[in-house]
Amino acid sequence: MTSYRRGGPQRTGSVGVTDVGRKRNVNEDAFFRDDAMGFYIVADGVGGHNKGEIASREAIDQLRMWVCGARGDLDKLIARCERGDSDANWEIRRLLENGVQSACYMVYGMAELDPEKRGMSTTVSALLVRGGFAFAAHVGDSRVYRVRRKSVLQITEDHTLINYKLKHGLLTKEEAERASGKNVITRAVGHKDYVQVDTADVDTAPGDRFFMCTDGLHTYLKNDAELLELIGEDSIEAGCQAAVALANQRGGRDNITVLAIEVTEA
């Protein structure tokens, strides 16, 4: 997608990789990328035998249709963003939030209608890169990072029990690193018919890279320096392949999905 800002037009290109890992028989992760629209999604299904892979795919399909259906409105909002109208940024974030809510309602409804799907849900992390900004909508513990030169910014916050306890002073950072139950999430799309959605927006510049991943990868990252080493220098394709290989080398206990987006001058 070519988008314009005071510094000139920008374009996005992307690479996505998903892998079942070394311990699972089914890949419940899913991703979507559309460089023409500048829209990207990563989802990690929850449910195991309760069809987590259906939840992740359905959530992505619903959110994709929602955003595609709003393309005309989005174009007008992006034009306002480019003119410096900060209210438009808020409206785009709200549009993405509503899309995730729609997906949540649909996944929950499918589970209610089919006993075999009862309890299925999914994480969702979505990113729209347009008009010199990246807009994120997020539920769960998949992540979105911005890599700019030698700095890493985690745009999303993990909705996990461990992170909740850490934020509220119930655990120290050292205790959190040793604690069990790191994969217990506190929010998921489809667990109920409504979910609280986090949104954010950050500026973009040529050379920026965005990295989206499920916990099957970020669980194994020791620090930001490792992420920089994976995705900061080489091609984004090489970075994605290296990230999946690292997760598998360190155990591959979960499905692994990575999606890298590069912003360039058009």
Secondary structure, 3 states (H helix, E strand, C coil): CCECCCCCCEEEEEEEEEECCCCCCCCCEEEEEECCCCEEEEEEEECHHHCHHHHHHHHHHHHHHHHHHCHHHHHHHHHHHHCCCHHHHHHHHHHHHHHHHHHHHHHHHHHHHCHHHCCCEECEEEEEEECCEEEEEEECCCEEEEEECCEEEECCCCCEHHHHHHHCCCCCHHHHHHCCCCCCECCCECCCCCCCCEEEEEECCCCCEEEEECHHHHCCCCCHHHHHHHHCCCCHHHHHHHHHHHHHHCCCCCCEEEEEEEEEEC
